[in-house]
Amino acid sequence: MSTKETAGYENPDLLWTREDLQARLNDPSLRIIDVRPGERFAMGHIPGARHFDIYALNCDDTDDAPLLSFTRMWAFLLARRGVAFDDTIVFCGEITGMTAARGLWFLEYLGHKDVHVLDGGYSGWEAAGLSVTREATVPTASVFKYQMDRGRLATHHDVRAGINALDCVILDTRGKLEWTGEDRRAAKGGTVPGSVHLEWVNHLRPDGTMKPGNELRTLFAENGISADKEIIALCQTGYRSAHAYLAMRLLDYPRVRNYLGSWNEWGNRDEMPIEVPKG
């Protein structure tokens, strides 16, 4: 695993190493949120971790009313797990995966300033022989107050405005067959007109940890994704695109948004323009 001295990130504290987490395990303000399925959590987890399987907590309509309702629901569910706005929050997946990245993105959207992802996830922690447990306690509910940072989230209005904007890149992080429309997961197949395709798995090493900064910079540059532009990332439901958000936040890209509704919204709305790439 890369240390913070060798990873080459501009914002390295977003990604915690096993050593970072181990040093803070006894911190009373630490909240480890394990986002794996409940069965995996029950088979073993990091001591003190709280389970919150956030996968499939989606919002397929990014107009104001449903978006605000979804945001309040997220904050309520965090509070039910004893997570408060002032806590240090670390998301743990099986690897440095899209669900943990989605958790970090959403907390930053809620205005949180002390949120992280465990690099390598539970698999890396367990493989290193570090302490695990099957014990869990029922947390005391808290209150999660928040202040939305709308600059971190894109709606369908933002995506439409970005299609012809010279300083905006729309990044499609889905698989290639989804991008070309051959694997159709909505009423319409294809992609947003003019979008760049770069599948999210390219951010990862074979062991499930994040690639170092120099490799990510080269990867993005080769695909025309640069820090001087606004980047709006999308996938099917906003998880894989959240992984791209994490990768670019590590590099300190200043204007990165995750399209929460993603193709589940765009591909199911009749009025949205569609492009079907060839090959």
Contacts in CASP RR format, 6 or more apart in sequence:
PFRMAT RR
TARGET T0000
AUTHOR 0000-0000-0000
METHOD contacts of the structure
MODEL  1
MSTKETAGYENPDLLWTREDLQARLNDPSLRIIDVRPGERFAMGHIPGAR
HFDIYALNCDDTDDAPLLSFTRMWAFLLARRGVAFDDTIVFCGEITGMTA
ARGLWFLEYLGHKDVHVLDGGYSGWEAAGLSVTREATVPTASVFKYQMDR
GRLATHHDVRAGINALDCVILDTRGKLEWTGEDRRAAKGGTVPGSVHLEW
VNHLRPDGTMKPGNELRTLFAENGISADKEIIALCQTGYRSAHAYLAMRL
LDYPRVRNYLGSWNEWGNRDEMPIEVPKG
1 17 0 8 1.000
1 18 0 8 1.000
1 119 0 8 1.000
1 120 0 8 1.000
1 124 0 8 1.000
1 209 0 8 1.000
2 8 0 8 1.000
2 17 0 8 1.000
2 119 0 8 1.000
2 209 0 8 1.000
2 210 0 8 1.000
2 212 0 8 1.000
3 17 0 8 1.000
3 19 0 8 1.000
4 12 0 8 1.000
4 13 0 8 1.000
4 17 0 8 1.000
6 212 0 8 1.000
7 15 0 8 1.000
7 210 0 8 1.000
7 212 0 8 1.000
7 213 0 8 1.000
8 212 0 8 1.000
8 213 0 8 1.000
8 214 0 8 1.000
9 15 0 8 1.000
9 212 0 8 1.000
9 213 0 8 1.000
9 250 0 8 1.000
9 251 0 8 1.000
10 250 0 8 1.000
10 251 0 8 1.000
10 252 0 8 1.000
11 249 0 8 1.000
11 250 0 8 1.000
11 251 0 8 1.000
11 252 0 8 1.000
12 250 0 8 1.000
13 116 0 8 1.000
14 104 0 8 1.000
14 115 0 8 1.000
14 116 0 8 1.000
14 117 0 8 1.000
14 246 0 8 1.000
14 249 0 8 1.000
14 250 0 8 1.000
15 96 0 8 1.000
15 116 0 8 1.000
15 117 0 8 1.000
15 119 0 8 1.000
15 210 0 8 1.000
15 246 0 8 1.000
15 250 0 8 1.000
16 90 0 8 1.000
16 116 0 8 1.000
16 117 0 8 1.000
16 118 0 8 1.000
16 119 0 8 1.000
17 119 0 8 1.000
18 118 0 8 1.000
18 119 0 8 1.000
18 120 0 8 1.000
18 124 0 8 1.000
18 125 0 8 1.000
18 128 0 8 1.000
18 130 0 8 1.000
20 116 0 8 1.000
21 32 0 8 1.000
21 46 0 8 1.000
21 90 0 8 1.000
21 118 0 8 1.000
21 125 0 8 1.000
22 130 0 8 1.000
24 30 0 8 1.000
24 88 0 8 1.000
25 46 0 8 1.000
25 47 0 8 1.000
25 48 0 8 1.000
27 88 0 8 1.000
29 86 0 8 1.000
29 87 0 8 1.000
29 88 0 8 1.000
30 87 0 8 1.000
30 88 0 8 1.000
30 90 0 8 1.000
31 50 0 8 1.000
31 81 0 8 1.000
31 82 0 8 1.000
31 83 0 8 1.000
31 87 0 8 1.000
31 88 0 8 1.000
31 89 0 8 1.000
31 90 0 8 1.000
32 46 0 8 1.000
32 48 0 8 1.000
32 49 0 8 1.000
32 50 0 8 1.000
32 90 0 8 1.000
32 92 0 8 1.000
32 118 0 8 1.000
33 49 0 8 1.000
33 50 0 8 1.000
33 51 0 8 1.000
33 52 0 8 1.000
33 81 0 8 1.000
33 83 0 8 1.000
33 89 0 8 1.000
33 90 0 8 1.000
33 91 0 8 1.000
33 92 0 8 1.000
33 103 0 8 1.000
34 41 0 8 1.000
34 45 0 8 1.000
34 46 0 8 1.000
34 49 0 8 1.000
34 50 0 8 1.000
34 51 0 8 1.000
34 52 0 8 1.000
34 92 0 8 1.000
34 93 0 8 1.000
34 122 0 8 1.000
35 52 0 8 1.000
35 53 0 8 1.000
35 54 0 8 1.000
35 55 0 8 1.000
35 91 0 8 1.000
35 92 0 8 1.000
35 93 0 8 1.000
35 99 0 8 1.000
35 100 0 8 1.000
35 102 0 8 1.000
35 103 0 8 1.000
36 51 0 8 1.000
36 53 0 8 1.000
36 92 0 8 1.000
36 93 0 8 1.000
36 94 0 8 1.000
36 99 0 8 1.000
36 122 0 8 1.000
37 53 0 8 1.000
37 55 0 8 1.000
38 51 0 8 1.000
38 53 0 8 1.000
40 94 0 8 1.000
40 122 0 8 1.000
41 49 0 8 1.000
41 51 0 8 1.000
41 53 0 8 1.000
41 136 0 8 1.000
42 134 0 8 1.000
43 134 0 8 1.000
44 122 0 8 1.000
44 132 0 8 1.000
44 133 0 8 1.000
44 134 0 8 1.000
45 51 0 8 1.000
45 92 0 8 1.000
45 122 0 8 1.000
45 132 0 8 1.000
45 133 0 8 1.000
45 134 0 8 1.000
45 136 0 8 1.000
46 92 0 8 1.000
46 122 0 8 1.000
46 125 0 8 1.000
46 130 0 8 1.000
46 131 0 8 1.000
46 132 0 8 1.000
46 133 0 8 1.000
47 131 0 8 1.000
47 132 0 8 1.000
47 133 0 8 1.000
47 135 0 8 1.000
48 133 0 8 1.000
48 136 0 8 1.000
49 92 0 8 1.000
49 136 0 8 1.000
50 81 0 8 1.000
50 82 0 8 1.000
50 83 0 8 1.000
50 136 0 8 1.000
50 139 0 8 1.000
51 81 0 8 1.000
51 136 0 8 1.000
52 77 0 8 1.000
52 78 0 8 1.000
52 81 0 8 1.000
54 99 0 8 1.000
54 102 0 8 1.000
54 103 0 8 1.000
54 106 0 8 1.000
55 99 0 8 1.000
55 239 0 8 1.000
56 237 0 8 1.000
57 73 0 8 1.000
57 74 0 8 1.000
57 77 0 8 1.000
58 237 0 8 1.000
58 238 0 8 1.000
58 261 0 8 1.000
58 264 0 8 1.000
59 66 0 8 1.000
59 67 0 8 1.000
59 70 0 8 1.000
59 260 0 8 1.000
59 261 0 8 1.000
60 237 0 8 1.000
60 261 0 8 1.000
60 264 0 8 1.000
60 265 0 8 1.000
60 268 0 8 1.000
61 67 0 8 1.000
61 261 0 8 1.000
61 265 0 8 1.000
62 153 0 8 1.000
62 154 0 8 1.000
62 155 0 8 1.000
62 156 0 8 1.000
62 157 0 8 1.000
62 259 0 8 1.000
62 260 0 8 1.000
62 261 0 8 1.000
62 265 0 8 1.000
63 155 0 8 1.000
63 156 0 8 1.000
67 153 0 8 1.000
67 155 0 8 1.000
67 260 0 8 1.000
70 260 0 8 1.000
71 109 0 8 1.000
71 110 0 8 1.000
71 146 0 8 1.000
71 148 0 8 1.000
74 106 0 8 1.000
74 110 0 8 1.000
75 110 0 8 1.000
75 144 0 8 1.000
75 145 0 8 1.000
75 146 0 8 1.000
76 144 0 8 1.000
78 144 0 8 1.000
79 141 0 8 1.000
79 142 0 8 1.000
79 143 0 8 1.000
79 144 0 8 1.000
80 139 0 8 1.000
80 141 0 8 1.000
81 139 0 8 1.000
81 141 0 8 1.000
82 139 0 8 1.000
82 140 0 8 1.000
82 141 0 8 1.000
82 142 0 8 1.000
83 89 0 8 1.000
83 142 0 8 1.000
83 144 0 8 1.000
84 142 0 8 1.000
84 143 0 8 1.000
84 144 0 8 1.000
85 110 0 8 1.000
85 112 0 8 1.000
85 144 0 8 1.000
85 145 0 8 1.000
85 146 0 8 1.000
87 114 0 8 1.000
88 114 0 8 1.000
88 116 0 8 1.000
89 107 0 8 1.000
89 112 0 8 1.000
89 114 0 8 1.000
89 115 0 8 1.000
89 116 0 8 1.000
90 115 0 8 1.000
90 116 0 8 1.000
90 117 0 8 1.000
90 118 0 8 1.000
91 99 0 8 1.000
91 100 0 8 1.000
91 101 0 8 1.000
91 103 0 8 1.000
91 104 0 8 1.000
91 115 0 8 1.000
91 116 0 8 1.000
91 117 0 8 1.000
91 118 0 8 1.000
92 100 0 8 1.000
92 117 0 8 1.000
92 118 0 8 1.000
92 121 0 8 1.000
92 122 0 8 1.000
92 125 0 8 1.000
93 99 0 8 1.000
93 100 0 8 1.000
93 118 0 8 1.000
93 121 0 8 1.000
93 122 0 8 1.000
94 121 0 8 1.000
94 122 0 8 1.000
94 123 0 8 1.000
95 120 0 8 1.000
95 121 0 8 1.000
95 123 0 8 1.000
95 124 0 8 1.000
95 204 0 8 1.000
95 207 0 8 1.000
95 208 0 8 1.000
95 209 0 8 1.000
96 117 0 8 1.000
96 118 0 8 1.000
96 119 0 8 1.000
96 120 0 8 1.000
96 121 0 8 1.000
96 204 0 8 1.000
96 208 0 8 1.000
96 209 0 8 1.000
96 210 0 8 1.000
97 121 0 8 1.000
97 204 0 8 1.000
97 208 0 8 1.000
97 243 0 8 1.000
98 200 0 8 1.000
98 239 0 8 1.000
98 240 0 8 1.000
98 242 0 8 1.000
98 243 0 8 1.000
99 239 0 8 1.000
100 117 0 8 1.000
100 118 0 8 1.000
100 121 0 8 1.000
101 117 0 8 1.000
101 239 0 8 1.000
101 242 0 8 1.000
101 243 0 8 1.000
101 245 0 8 1.000
101 246 0 8 1.000
102 238 0 8 1.000
102 239 0 8 1.000
102 242 0 8 1.000
102 243 0 8 1.000
103 115 0 8 1.000
103 242 0 8 1.000
104 115 0 8 1.000
104 116 0 8 1.000
104 117 0 8 1.000
104 242 0 8 1.000
104 246 0 8 1.000
105 152 0 8 1.000
105 242 0 8 1.000
105 245 0 8 1.000
105 246 0 8 1.000
105 258 0 8 1.000
106 242 0 8 1.000
107 115 0 8 1.000
108 115 0 8 1.000
108 149 0 8 1.000
108 152 0 8 1.000
108 249 0 8 1.000
109 148 0 8 1.000
109 149 0 8 1.000
109 150 0 8 1.000
109 152 0 8 1.000
109 153 0 8 1.000
109 258 0 8 1.000
110 144 0 8 1.000
110 146 0 8 1.000
110 147 0 8 1.000
110 148 0 8 1.000
110 149 0 8 1.000
111 146 0 8 1.000
111 147 0 8 1.000
111 148 0 8 1.000
111 149 0 8 1.000
112 146 0 8 1.000
117 246 0 8 1.000
118 125 0 8 1.000
119 209 0 8 1.000
119 210 0 8 1.000
120 207 0 8 1.000
120 208 0 8 1.000
120 209 0 8 1.000
121 208 0 8 1.000
123 208 0 8 1.000
124 207 0 8 1.000
124 209 0 8 1.000
125 132 0 8 1.000
126 132 0 8 1.000
151 257 0 8 1.000
152 245 0 8 1.000
152 256 0 8 1.000
152 257 0 8 1.000
152 258 0 8 1.000
153 257 0 8 1.000
153 258 0 8 1.000
153 259 0 8 1.000
153 260 0 8 1.000
154 232 0 8 1.000
154 234 0 8 1.000
154 257 0 8 1.000
154 258 0 8 1.000
154 259 0 8 1.000
154 260 0 8 1.000
155 259 0 8 1.000
155 260 0 8 1.000
155 261 0 8 1.000
156 259 0 8 1.000
156 261 0 8 1.000
156 265 0 8 1.000
156 266 0 8 1.000
156 269 0 8 1.000
156 272 0 8 1.000
158 232 0 8 1.000
158 257 0 8 1.000
158 259 0 8 1.000
159 170 0 8 1.000
159 192 0 8 1.000
159 232 0 8 1.000
159 234 0 8 1.000
159 259 0 8 1.000
159 266 0 8 1.000
160 272 0 8 1.000
160 273 0 8 1.000
161 168 0 8 1.000
162 168 0 8 1.000
162 170 0 8 1.000
162 230 0 8 1.000
162 232 0 8 1.000
163 170 0 8 1.000
163 192 0 8 1.000
163 193 0 8 1.000
163 194 0 8 1.000
163 273 0 8 1.000
165 230 0 8 1.000
167 228 0 8 1.000
167 229 0 8 1.000
167 230 0 8 1.000
168 229 0 8 1.000
168 230 0 8 1.000
168 231 0 8 1.000
168 232 0 8 1.000
169 196 0 8 1.000
169 224 0 8 1.000
169 225 0 8 1.000
169 226 0 8 1.000
169 229 0 8 1.000
169 230 0 8 1.000
169 231 0 8 1.000
169 232 0 8 1.000
170 192 0 8 1.000
170 194 0 8 1.000
170 195 0 8 1.000
170 196 0 8 1.000
170 232 0 8 1.000
170 234 0 8 1.000
171 195 0 8 1.000
171 196 0 8 1.000
171 198 0 8 1.000
171 225 0 8 1.000
171 231 0 8 1.000
171 232 0 8 1.000
171 233 0 8 1.000
171 234 0 8 1.000
171 241 0 8 1.000
171 244 0 8 1.000
172 179 0 8 1.000
172 191 0 8 1.000
172 192 0 8 1.000
172 195 0 8 1.000
172 196 0 8 1.000
172 197 0 8 1.000
172 198 0 8 1.000
172 234 0 8 1.000
172 235 0 8 1.000
173 198 0 8 1.000
173 199 0 8 1.000
173 200 0 8 1.000
173 233 0 8 1.000
173 234 0 8 1.000
173 235 0 8 1.000
173 240 0 8 1.000
173 241 0 8 1.000
173 243 0 8 1.000
173 244 0 8 1.000
174 197 0 8 1.000
174 199 0 8 1.000
174 234 0 8 1.000
174 235 0 8 1.000
174 236 0 8 1.000
174 240 0 8 1.000
174 263 0 8 1.000
175 183 0 8 1.000
175 197 0 8 1.000
175 199 0 8 1.000
176 197 0 8 1.000
176 199 0 8 1.000
177 183 0 8 1.000
178 184 0 8 1.000
178 185 0 8 1.000
178 189 0 8 1.000
178 190 0 8 1.000
178 236 0 8 1.000
178 263 0 8 1.000
179 190 0 8 1.000
179 191 0 8 1.000
179 195 0 8 1.000
179 197 0 8 1.000
179 277 0 8 1.000
180 190 0 8 1.000
180 191 0 8 1.000
180 276 0 8 1.000
180 277 0 8 1.000
180 278 0 8 1.000
180 279 0 8 1.000
181 189 0 8 1.000
181 190 0 8 1.000
181 191 0 8 1.000
181 276 0 8 1.000
184 190 0 8 1.000
185 236 0 8 1.000
185 263 0 8 1.000
185 264 0 8 1.000
186 236 0 8 1.000
186 263 0 8 1.000
186 264 0 8 1.000
186 266 0 8 1.000
186 267 0 8 1.000
186 268 0 8 1.000
187 267 0 8 1.000
187 268 0 8 1.000
188 267 0 8 1.000
188 268 0 8 1.000
188 272 0 8 1.000
188 274 0 8 1.000
189 263 0 8 1.000
189 267 0 8 1.000
189 274 0 8 1.000
189 276 0 8 1.000
190 274 0 8 1.000
190 275 0 8 1.000
190 276 0 8 1.000
190 277 0 8 1.000
191 197 0 8 1.000
191 274 0 8 1.000
191 275 0 8 1.000
191 276 0 8 1.000
191 277 0 8 1.000
192 234 0 8 1.000
192 266 0 8 1.000
192 272 0 8 1.000
192 273 0 8 1.000
192 274 0 8 1.000
192 275 0 8 1.000
193 273 0 8 1.000
193 274 0 8 1.000
193 275 0 8 1.000
194 275 0 8 1.000
195 234 0 8 1.000
195 275 0 8 1.000
196 223 0 8 1.000
196 224 0 8 1.000
196 225 0 8 1.000
197 277 0 8 1.000
198 219 0 8 1.000
198 220 0 8 1.000
198 223 0 8 1.000
198 225 0 8 1.000
198 244 0 8 1.000
199 240 0 8 1.000
200 235 0 8 1.000
200 240 0 8 1.000
200 241 0 8 1.000
200 243 0 8 1.000
200 244 0 8 1.000
202 219 0 8 1.000
203 210 0 8 1.000
203 211 0 8 1.000
203 216 0 8 1.000
203 219 0 8 1.000
203 243 0 8 1.000
203 244 0 8 1.000
203 246 0 8 1.000
203 247 0 8 1.000
204 210 0 8 1.000
204 211 0 8 1.000
205 211 0 8 1.000
210 216 0 8 1.000
210 246 0 8 1.000
210 247 0 8 1.000
210 250 0 8 1.000
211 219 0 8 1.000
213 250 0 8 1.000
213 251 0 8 1.000
216 247 0 8 1.000
216 250 0 8 1.000
216 251 0 8 1.000
217 251 0 8 1.000
220 226 0 8 1.000
220 247 0 8 1.000
220 248 0 8 1.000
220 251 0 8 1.000
225 231 0 8 1.000
225 248 0 8 1.000
227 248 0 8 1.000
227 251 0 8 1.000
227 252 0 8 1.000
227 253 0 8 1.000
227 254 0 8 1.000
229 255 0 8 1.000
230 255 0 8 1.000
230 256 0 8 1.000
230 257 0 8 1.000
231 244 0 8 1.000
231 248 0 8 1.000
231 253 0 8 1.000
231 255 0 8 1.000
231 256 0 8 1.000
231 257 0 8 1.000
232 257 0 8 1.000
232 258 0 8 1.000
232 259 0 8 1.000
233 241 0 8 1.000
233 242 0 8 1.000
233 244 0 8 1.000
233 245 0 8 1.000
233 248 0 8 1.000
233 256 0 8 1.000
233 257 0 8 1.000
233 258 0 8 1.000
233 259 0 8 1.000
234 241 0 8 1.000
234 258 0 8 1.000
234 259 0 8 1.000
234 261 0 8 1.000
234 262 0 8 1.000
234 263 0 8 1.000
234 266 0 8 1.000
235 241 0 8 1.000
235 262 0 8 1.000
235 263 0 8 1.000
236 262 0 8 1.000
236 263 0 8 1.000
236 264 0 8 1.000
237 261 0 8 1.000
237 262 0 8 1.000
237 263 0 8 1.000
237 264 0 8 1.000
238 258 0 8 1.000
238 259 0 8 1.000
238 260 0 8 1.000
238 261 0 8 1.000
238 262 0 8 1.000
241 258 0 8 1.000
241 259 0 8 1.000
241 262 0 8 1.000
242 258 0 8 1.000
244 256 0 8 1.000
244 258 0 8 1.000
245 256 0 8 1.000
245 257 0 8 1.000
245 258 0 8 1.000
248 256 0 8 1.000
249 256 0 8 1.000
259 266 0 8 1.000
266 272 0 8 1.000
267 274 0 8 1.000
END
